[in-house]
Each structure stands twice: as structure tokens, then as C-alpha cells.
Amino acid sequence: MKAVILAAGKGTRMRDLTLDRPKPMLPVQGKPILAHIVEGLANSGVRQFCIITGFKAEIIEDYFQNGDPWGVHIEYARQIVQNGTGKAAEPARAFVGNDSFLLTYGDILVRPETYRAMMDRFHQGDCAGLLTTTRGADVQKGGLLLLDSNFYVQQVVEKPSDQQLNQLQQCGFLKPGDPVWYNAGIYIFPSAVFECIAQLQPSSRGEYELTDAISALIQSGHRLTGLEIQGRWVDVRDPEVLASLSKT
């Protein structure tokens, strides 16, 4: 399976830490966040990569080059304008072609076994794609996944407001005592997602949202399943999270 890694952003929440390097190149236990991701995917059998670069792209490209030290092949595509998560993967369209592919943000750390579990679940053949999920995170900071009793994705709500959460409770989509599922930011998509991306319109926040493309994919008849991440899942969103990783 091919992998696309989103690493174009500066990471402004990291403040001065990203003045001279892109966020995915910040060190965790002696090597860049992005190196942990590439190694985890390579150890899970992925051999073809496309890394989407943007801010200080040359730092990433000089470090990983063509991927030989990791026993993989790495290509690069530039995202010139960072205008939301929805358009972030678009530069990889030619790399993906007609294949399904694994997509991850370049600042999310999981155990390598997670990637293998994703591919194993996808290859069961009863879904067109897969969204990872975790429980216990604040869905208002990211995405809420609404799943049916068989763990297929019914709906994705980006950064739901208090009012939206109340409405979902009143409609029975969220029930007291049941887990609230957070979009964990690692996916397997069919190539058809690029058609949905191409048709995106800016959201109320003025950005192109990946969750809107996912919703369009579901509405067009593609069945997507959820997969709960077991063990480690870290969104390296700010300096405090980064600092905590040096202690583990």
C-alpha cells in the first residue's frame, strides 16, 4: 500500500520551535517526528511514500532524500498554499493514481502495529476505506465520528459546537455512557476521495475541510469503517505535548 504523509505546515502553535524547521522535523527521543512515522510505516510493509512538503520543504527533503536508508522509495509534492486540511492531500493525486492509500498527518505518533492493523482490517474487503478513532479526546478540538453498531462511519462532524453536541444527544446519535469517538487523523482512502476533494467549498471557517470530503465520499456510496487505535496515540499539537514525549 502507498502512504501519503502531510508535512507542509509550519505548526504555529509550536511558537519559536518552528522558526527554523517544519513541525514534523521537531525531535522526539533523538529523531524527527516524521522519522518515527516513516519507520513505523516501513516496518509495516509500506514501500512507496509521498511526503507533502511546504514550509521549509528542503529540510524534510534533504533529510529523507529518496528513502534509501529506510529501504523505501520517497517522492515529494509541494503544497504551495496551506488553506485547510481538505486540500492538503491534493498534490499527491498523481502519486496515488487509482490505488487506495494510507494518509497520515506528519505530527501524529502511534505504535507501528497500528498501521499493520489498519491494513489488515482494510484488506478484509468489506469497506472502501478506514478512519482511525480514539476515545477520551476532546472532539471539539478535532472531529467527531458517528459510528453504527458494526463500527461503520455514518457521519463526521468537524469541531462540533456545544449546540451540535446537544442536538446529537437529543437525536440519539450520542447516548449517555457510550464512548464519544474522536477522529484520530490516520486514514485509508480509495482514490475516489480526490474527486470529493476537487469539489470542496470553503467551510464556515473559511477553510477546506477534509471531513467535508469524507462526508461526500460516504454520501457517494463508499462504505468507510472505523478502527479504534490500541495503545499509544499522540497528536503533537503544542510544546507541552512535545516536552512530555521526552520524558517517556
C-alpha positions in Angstrom: 0.0 0.0 0.0 1.1 3.6 -0.7 1.4 6.1 2.0 0.9 9.9 1.9 2.2 12.0 4.8 1.1 15.6 5.3 4.0 17.7 6.4 3.6 21.1 4.7 2.5 23.2 7.6 4.7 25.4 9.9 3.0 24.5 13.1 2.4 27.9 14.5 1.3 26.5 17.9 4.8 25.4 18.4 5.8 29.1 18.6 9.6 29.6 18.3 10.3 25.9 18.0 9.3 26.1 14.3 11.1 29.2 13.3 13.9 27.2 11.6 12.2 23.9 10.8 8.8 22.5 9.9 6.9 20.9 12.8 7.3 17.3 11.6 11.0 17.7 11.9 11.0 18.5 15.6 12.9 15.9 17.6 11.3 13.2 19.7 13.7 10.9 21.5 16.6 11.8 19.3 14.9 11.8 15.8 12.3 13.8 14.0 8.6 13.1 14.5 8.4 12.3 10.8 11.2 9.7 11.0 9.2 7.8 13.6 6.3 7.8 11.2 8.3 6.7 8.2 10.0 3.9 10.2 6.7 2.7 11.6 5.1 2.5 8.2 8.2 0.9 6.6 8.2 -1.7 9.4 4.5 -2.4 8.5 5.4 -3.2 4.9 4.8 0.2 3.2 7.4 0.8 0.5 6.1 3.7 -1.6 5.8 7.2 0.1 4.8 10.6 -0.9 5.5 13.4 1.6 3.6 16.6 1.1 6.0 19.5 1.9 5.6 23.2 2.1 7.1 25.3 4.8 10.9 24.9 4.7 10.4 21.9 2.4 14.1 21.5 1.8 14.8 20.4 5.4 12.5 17.4 5.0 13.6 16.6 1.5 17.3 16.8 2.4 16.8 14.6 5.4 14.8 11.8 3.8 16.1 12.2 0.2 14.8 9.2 -1.9 14.2 7.0 1.1 17.1 4.5 0.6 18.3 4.5 4.2 14.8 3.3 5.2 14.5 0.7 2.4 11.7 2.6 0.8 11.0 4.9 -2.1 10.0 8.5 -1.2 8.6 11.1 -3.6 7.7 14.7 -2.7 4.9 17.0 -3.7 4.6 20.7 -2.7 1.6 22.3 -1.2 2.1 26.0 -2.0 -0.9 27.4 -0.2 -2.0 25.9 3.2 -5.7 26.5 3.1 -7.1 23.8 5.2 -6.9 20.0 5.7 -9.3 19.3 2.8 -6.8 20.3 0.1 -3.6 19.1 1.9 -3.5 15.7 0.1 -4.4 17.0 -3.3 -0.7 17.3 -4.5 -0.4 13.5 -4.1 -3.1 12.7 -6.6 -0.7 11.7 -9.4 1.4 9.6 -7.0 -1.7 7.7 -5.8 -3.2 7.1 -9.2 -6.1 4.6 -9.0 -4.8 2.9 -5.8 -6.1 3.0 -2.3 -3.6 4.7 0.1 -2.9 5.4 3.7 -2.9 9.0 4.7 -1.5 10.4 7.9 -0.6 13.8 9.3 3.1 14.3 9.9 2.6 15.1 13.6 0.7 12.0 14.9 2.6 9.3 16.6 1.2 5.7 17.1 2.7 2.3 17.6 3.9 0.7 14.3 1.4 -2.1 15.0 -1.4 0.4 14.4 -0.5 0.8 10.7 -0.5 -3.0 10.3 -3.8 -3.3 12.0 -5.3 -0.7 9.6 -4.1 -2.5 6.5 -5.3 -5.9 7.9 -8.7 -4.5 8.6 -9.0 -2.8 5.2 -7.9 -5.9 3.4 -10.9 -7.8 4.8 -12.6 -6.4 1.8 -15.9 -5.1 3.3 -15.1 -1.4 3.1 -13.8 1.1 0.7 -11.8 3.0 3.3 -11.0 3.3 7.0 -10.8 6.1 9.6 -8.9 5.6 12.8 -10.5 6.7 16.0 -9.8 7.0 19.7 -11.9 7.7 22.7 -11.4 10.2 25.5 -10.1 13.1 23.4 -12.0 16.4 23.2 -13.9 16.2 20.0 -14.4 19.9 19.9 -10.7 20.3 19.1 -11.0 17.9 16.1 -13.5 15.6 14.6 -16.4 13.6 16.0 -17.1 10.2 14.3 -20.6 8.8 14.5 -20.5 5.0 14.1 -23.2 2.4 13.7 -23.4 -0.8 15.7 -21.0 -2.5 13.2 -18.5 0.3 13.5 -19.1 1.8 10.1 -18.9 5.5 9.8 -22.2 7.3 9.5 -21.2 10.9 9.8 -18.2 13.1 10.6 -18.6 16.4 12.4 -15.7 18.8 12.5 -15.1 20.6 15.8 -18.7 20.3 16.9 -20.1 23.1 19.0 -21.9 22.7 22.3 -25.2 23.2 20.4 -24.3 20.5 17.8 -23.4 18.0 20.6 -26.7 18.7 22.3 -28.6 18.2 19.1 -26.8 14.9 18.5 -27.7 13.8 22.0 -31.3 14.7 21.5 -31.4 12.8 18.2 -29.9 9.7 19.9 -26.6 9.7 17.9 -24.8 10.3 21.2 -26.0 8.3 24.1 -25.1 8.6 27.8 -22.5 6.1 28.8 -21.4 5.3 25.2 -17.9 6.3 24.0 -17.5 9.5 22.1 -15.3 8.7 19.1 -12.6 11.2 18.1 -11.2 11.3 14.6 -7.5 10.2 15.1 -6.2 11.6 11.9 -4.9 8.4 10.1 -6.9 7.0 7.2 -7.1 4.6 4.3 -8.9 6.1 1.4 -9.9 5.0 -2.1 -8.6 7.2 -4.9 -12.1 8.4 -5.3 -11.5 10.8 -2.4 -9.7 13.1 -4.8 -12.9 13.7 -6.7 -14.5 14.7 -3.5 -11.6 17.0 -2.6 -11.7 18.6 -6.0 -15.3 19.7 -5.4 -14.8 21.1 -1.9 -16.1 24.5 -1.0 -14.7 26.6 1.9 -16.4 25.8 5.3 -17.9 28.4 7.6 -14.4 28.7 9.0 -13.2 29.8 5.6 -11.1 26.6 5.1 -11.3 23.5 3.0 -12.1 20.7 5.4 -11.0 17.0 5.0 -14.1 16.0 6.9 -16.3 17.5 4.2 -14.5 15.3 1.6 -15.1 12.3 3.9 -18.8 13.1 4.2 -19.0 13.4 0.4 -17.3 10.1 0.0 -19.8 8.4 2.3 -22.7 10.1 0.5 -21.5 8.9 -2.8 -21.9 5.3 -1.6 -18.4 4.4 -0.3 -18.5 2.4 2.9 -15.9 3.5 5.5 -15.2 1.7 8.7 -13.8 2.9 11.9 -10.9 1.3 13.7 -10.0 2.1 17.3 -6.3 2.7 17.9 -4.9 0.5 20.5 -2.1 1.8 22.8 -0.2 5.0 22.0 -1.8 7.8 20.1 -0.2 11.3 20.4 -1.2 14.4 18.5 2.0 16.5 18.9 0.0 19.7 18.8 1.9 22.1 21.1 5.2 22.5 23.0 3.8 20.9 26.1 2.9 17.7 24.4 6.3 17.7 22.7 8.1 18.2 26.0 6.1 15.3 27.6 7.4 12.9 24.9 11.0 13.4 26.0 10.0 12.0 29.4 8.6 8.7 28.1 
